[in-house]
């Protein structure tokens, strides 16, 4: 970067890099911080180039890369979700058996503790909620980048009664 009359002068490569970073986050502050460029200089460049075909091409390329990467992650999350659901089902059966044994044993010994049994029912359910929430967020961002609506789309993941009870 050189200076002409007190103003920074940027090469085509530097400008391309600025536009490229800006196209991924659309934040002057973040782009300025990441590239260590004054916001005022960056703002002038963005204002000058954001309506050009070159910037539109950069935006499209960045969007396509994001869509490909997020689709790979969504596929992995689907596989992980399936494994977690299967594991949760197996765990639910084990927990139900343990609760039944505890309940029967506790009733015989007159030492029945509902709170401890209730805590057992909550084991490992948070991971399913975290995975599905993250997955939904990523799917929405993916659709937005592709110019598709997220308002009218409904992603409904239904859980079995056992999983639903565990998530409470």
Protein Blocks (a to p, Z undefined) as FASTA:
>chain_A
ZZeehiacddfklmmmmmmmmmmnopaklmmmmnopafklmmmmmmmmmmpmklmmmmmm
mmmmmmmmmmmmmmmmmmmmmmmmmmmmmmmmmmmmmmmmmmmmmmmnopacfklmmmmm
mgoklmmmmmmmmmmmmmmmmmmmnopafklpccdddddfklmmmmZZ
